[in-house]
Amino acid sequence: MPELPEVQTTVNGLKQHIVGLRISDVWSNYDSPYFAGSLTIKDPVYFRRFKKDVLSATVISVERRAKNILINLNNESTILVHMKMTGHLLYGKYAFETSAKDPKRKKDPWQPIEPDSLKDPFNRHVRFVISFSNGRHLALSDVRKFAKVTLISTDILHDSLHLNTIGPEPLESDFTFKRFDARLELRPHGKIKQVLMDQSIIAGIGNIYADESLWRAGIHPLEHVENVPPAKRKALFDAIKKTLARGIDFGGDSTSDYRNVLGEKGEFHEHHYAYQKTGMKCEKPGCKGTIRRIVLGGRGTHYCDTHQVLKGR
C-alpha cells in the first residue's frame, strides 16, 4: 500500500500538473453489487451524481491527509482518493479505444500516449479517468480494485467519516516528541510496530516505513510500547521523521506497484536497511547481525537479530 512518502510524492506531482485545469469529463468502469449504496464511485448511482457534481469544476489545490489525496475544486467540493493496496494516479495523454467486436469492452480501454513512462505494464488496469480541458487525463490504475474515490464538501472534509479518526501528521512542525510520546501511550500494551501502523495513532506510516524506522532506532518490532524506554522512544521519533523525509526525497518506494504521476518508479526501495533484506548482513555500522523476517499481524516484518532485541534478551 502506498504510504505517506508515496502519497506525498503523488500530491507533489499533481500540484505541478493539474492545478488550474477544468474537468471536462469523468469515466469509470467500477461496478460491483457489493458497493451498492456506498458513497464511493464504485456504486454506479453514486458515480452518476459524482460526475454531475464535478463536471466543469476547476482544480484549485491538491493536498494530503495521511494516505488520502485531496483534490480541491472551485465549487467548494473535494475529490478524495485513497489508493489502497495497489492503486496509483497517473497524468498524461490517453486515447480511449473500444474493440470493434465488443464496443462495451471494459478491459483497459484507455491507452497511454504520452509520456512513454505511462506505458509501464504496472500502469495498466485503469479504472477511473478525469479528462481535462487541456486534452490531458488523470487516470487511476488499480489492479485489485481496492482504491476509494468519493466527493466531499470541502468545509466538512476533515470532519467526515473518511478523515475524522486519523492521528496527527508525523512530518508537521507541531508533531513534537512530547506529542509522539503521548500518542504511543494510548496503546501501552500494544506491539510497537502495530502501534506505529495504527492510523488513529499516527498518520501515514505503513509496513515498509515502520520496519525501516524501527531498524534505525534499534527497537524490535514485537516490543511492547510500555517496555520502550524514553531514550529509545526519542530515537524512534527521530527515525520516523528522517525515514519518511528520505522516502519523499527518493520519490517513494516502488517495491510493489507504486509509480508517480508520470508513471515512473520511485527509488526508496533501492535504499532499504531492513525491509525485504531477509538473510542479508545488517548495514548498521559496527553491527554483525543478520536481517530476519517474521509475520506480525499478517504482514512480513523485518529486523536485525543483533541490534534490535526484545527487552530482557
C-alpha positions in Angstrom: 0.0 0.0 0.0 1.3 3.5 -0.8 2.4 5.1 2.4 2.9 8.7 3.4 6.0 9.3 1.1 4.3 7.7 -1.9 1.1 9.7 -1.4 3.1 12.9 -0.8 5.1 12.3 -4.0 1.8 11.8 -5.9 0.4 15.1 -4.4 3.6 16.9 -5.3 3.2 15.7 -8.9 -0.5 16.6 -9.1 0.2 20.1 -7.8 2.6 20.6 -10.7 0.3 19.3 -13.4 -3.4 19.6 -12.6 -3.9 22.8 -10.6 -5.8 25.3 -12.7 -7.3 22.7 -15.0 -11.0 22.4 -15.7 -12.7 19.0 -15.6 -14.4 18.2 -19.0 -15.4 14.6 -18.4 -15.2 11.7 -16.0 -15.2 7.9 -16.7 -15.3 4.8 -14.5 -15.7 1.1 -15.0 -16.0 0.3 -11.3 -19.3 -1.5 -11.0 -19.8 -4.0 -8.2 -23.1 -5.0 -6.5 -21.1 -5.3 -3.3 -20.7 -1.5 -3.2 -24.4 -0.6 -4.0 -25.4 2.2 -1.7 -21.8 3.2 -0.8 -20.7 6.8 -1.0 -18.0 6.0 -3.5 -17.8 5.9 -7.3 -17.9 2.0 -7.1 -21.6 2.4 -6.8 -22.9 3.4 -10.3 -25.7 5.5 -8.9 -23.3 7.5 -6.8 -20.9 7.8 -9.7 -23.5 9.5 -11.9 -24.1 12.0 -9.1 -20.3 12.4 -8.7 -19.9 13.1 -12.4 -22.6 15.7 -12.5 -21.1 17.5 -9.5 -17.5 17.7 -10.8 -18.1 18.5 -14.5 -16.8 21.9 -15.4 -15.2 22.4 -12.0 -11.6 23.6 -11.8 -8.9 22.2 -9.6 -7.7 24.9 -7.2 -5.3 22.9 -5.0 -4.1 19.4 -4.0 -3.1 18.3 -0.5 -2.6 15.1 1.5 -4.1 13.9 4.8 -2.5 10.6 5.9 -2.7 8.3 2.9 -5.5 10.3 1.3 -5.1 12.6 -1.7 -7.4 15.6 -1.6 -8.2 17.4 -4.9 -9.9 20.6 -4.0 -12.3 22.1 -6.6 -13.6 25.7 -7.1 -17.2 24.6 -6.4 -16.3 24.0 -2.7 -16.1 20.3 -3.0 -13.1 17.9 -2.7 -12.3 14.7 -4.6 -10.8 12.3 -2.0 -8.7 9.4 -3.4 -7.3 6.6 -1.3 -5.0 4.5 -3.4 -5.3 1.5 -1.1 -3.2 -1.6 -1.8 -2.0 -1.2 -5.4 -3.6 2.0 -6.8 -1.7 5.0 -8.2 -2.7 8.1 -10.1 -1.2 8.9 -13.5 -1.2 12.1 -15.5 -0.7 12.4 -19.2 -2.4 11.9 -22.6 -4.6 8.9 -23.2 -6.7 7.6 -26.0 -10.0 5.8 -25.4 -10.2 2.7 -27.6 -13.1 0.2 -27.8 -12.9 -3.1 -29.6 -14.8 -3.2 -33.0 -16.1 -6.6 -31.9 -17.1 -5.6 -28.4 -17.8 -1.8 -28.1 -18.5 -2.3 -24.4 -15.2 -3.9 -23.7 -14.1 -2.9 -20.2 -10.6 -4.2 -20.0 -8.0 -1.4 -20.4 -9.8 0.8 -23.0 -7.6 3.7 -22.0 -4.3 3.5 -23.9 -1.4 5.9 -22.8 0.0 8.1 -25.5 2.5 10.3 -23.6 4.7 10.4 -21.7 6.2 7.0 -22.6 6.7 6.1 -18.9 2.9 5.6 -18.7 3.3 2.5 -20.8 5.0 0.6 -18.0 2.9 -2.6 -17.5 2.4 -1.7 -13.9 0.3 1.3 -15.1 -2.4 -0.8 -16.7 -5.8 -1.6 -15.3 -7.2 1.9 -15.4 -10.5 2.1 -13.5 -11.2 5.8 -13.3 -10.3 8.7 -15.5 -10.8 12.5 -15.2 -10.5 14.3 -18.5 -9.3 17.9 -18.5 -9.9 20.8 -20.9 -6.3 20.8 -22.0 -6.7 17.3 -23.5 -4.8 15.5 -20.7 -6.1 13.0 -18.3 -5.8 11.8 -14.7 -6.1 8.1 -14.6 -6.3 5.7 -11.6 -4.5 2.4 -12.1 -6.0 -0.1 -9.7 -5.3 -3.7 -10.5 -7.1 -5.1 -7.4 -10.0 -2.6 -7.4 -9.4 -1.6 -3.8 -9.0 2.1 -4.3 -11.6 4.6 -3.0 -12.8 7.7 -4.7 -15.5 10.0 -3.3 -16.6 13.6 -3.2 -17.0 15.6 0.0 -18.0 19.2 0.7 -14.7 21.0 1.4 -16.0 22.7 4.5 -16.7 19.4 6.3 -13.8 17.4 4.8 -11.7 16.9 7.9 -14.8 16.1 10.0 -16.0 13.5 7.5 -16.1 9.8 8.3 -13.2 9.4 5.9 -10.8 11.5 7.9 -12.1 12.3 11.4 -10.4 9.4 13.2 -6.9 9.9 11.7 -4.0 10.7 14.1 -1.5 13.6 13.7 0.8 14.0 10.8 4.4 13.0 11.7 6.2 15.5 9.5 4.3 18.5 10.7 6.2 21.0 12.8 3.8 20.7 15.7 4.4 17.0 15.9 6.9 17.2 18.8 8.5 14.3 20.7 6.1 15.1 23.6 3.1 14.7 21.4 4.6 11.5 19.8 5.2 10.0 23.3 1.6 10.8 24.3 0.3 9.1 21.2 2.3 5.9 22.0 0.8 5.9 25.5 -2.7 5.5 24.0 -1.7 1.8 23.4 0.9 1.0 26.1 0.4 -2.8 25.8 0.5 -2.9 22.0 3.4 -4.2 19.9 5.4 -1.1 18.8 5.2 -1.9 15.0 1.5 -2.4 15.1 1.0 0.8 17.1 3.1 2.8 14.6 0.9 1.4 11.7 -2.4 2.3 13.5 -3.7 5.3 11.5 -5.6 6.6 14.5 -2.4 6.9 16.5 -0.1 8.4 13.8 -0.9 9.2 10.2 0.7 7.7 7.2 3.1 5.0 8.4 2.7 1.5 6.9 4.7 -1.7 6.7 7.8 -0.5 4.9 8.5 2.7 6.8 7.7 1.1 10.2 10.3 -1.6 9.5 12.9 1.0 8.4 12.2 3.3 11.3 12.4 0.6 13.9 15.7 -0.7 12.4 17.1 2.8 12.6 16.0 3.3 16.2 17.2 -0.2 17.3 13.8 -1.4 18.5 12.4 -4.9 18.0 9.0 -4.8 16.2 7.4 -7.1 18.8 8.5 -4.9 21.7 5.5 -3.6 23.8 5.2 0.1 23.9 5.5 0.1 27.7 8.9 -1.6 27.5 10.4 1.0 25.2 12.5 3.4 27.4 12.5 7.2 26.8 15.8 7.3 25.0 14.6 4.6 22.6 11.4 6.5 22.0 13.3 9.6 21.2 15.4 7.7 18.8 12.3 6.3 17.2 10.7 9.7 16.9 13.8 11.0 15.1 14.0 7.9 12.9 10.4 8.2 11.8 10.9 11.8 10.7 14.2 11.0 8.9 12.9 7.9 7.2 9.7 9.4 5.9 11.5 12.5 4.7 14.1 10.2 3.0 11.2 8.3 1.3 9.9 11.6 -0.2 13.4 12.7 -1.3 13.7 9.4 -3.2 10.3 9.8 -4.8 8.6 7.0 -2.9 9.0 3.2 -2.8 8.3 1.0 -5.9 8.9 -2.4 -4.3 5.4 -3.2 -5.5 3.1 -1.4 -7.9 3.6 2.2 -6.9 4.5 4.7 -9.7 4.5 8.5 -9.6 2.0 10.6 -11.6 4.2 10.3 -14.8 4.3 6.5 -14.4 7.8 6.4 -13.1 9.3 4.3 -10.3 10.4 5.9 -7.0 13.9 4.9 -5.7 13.4 4.4 -2.0 13.3 0.6 -2.4 16.9 0.7 -3.5 17.9 2.2 -0.1 16.3 -0.2 2.4 18.1 -1.3 5.5 15.6 -3.8 6.7 12.5 -4.3 4.6 12.8 -7.3 2.3 16.5 -7.7 3.2 16.0 -11.1 4.8 19.2 -13.1 5.3 21.5 -10.2 4.5 24.1 -8.7 6.8 22.9 -5.7 8.8 24.3 -2.4 7.4 24.3 -0.6 10.7 28.0 0.4 11.4 29.6 -2.0 13.8 26.7 -4.4 13.8 27.4 -8.0 12.9 23.7 -9.0 12.8 21.5 -10.5 10.1 18.2 -9.3 8.9 15.4 -11.7 9.9 11.8 -12.0 8.8 8.7 -12.8 10.9 5.0 -12.3 10.3 3.2 -9.8 12.5 -0.5 -9.1 12.1 -0.4 -10.8 8.7 2.4 -8.6 7.4 6.0 -9.5 6.6 8.2 -7.8 9.3 12.0 -7.4 9.0 14.5 -6.6 11.8 18.2 -7.2 12.8 18.7 -10.1 15.2 21.6 -8.2 16.9 20.8 -4.5 17.4 17.0 -4.9 17.6 16.4 -7.3 20.6 13.4 -7.8 22.8 13.8 -6.4 26.3 15.4 -9.0 28.6 17.0 -10.9 25.8 
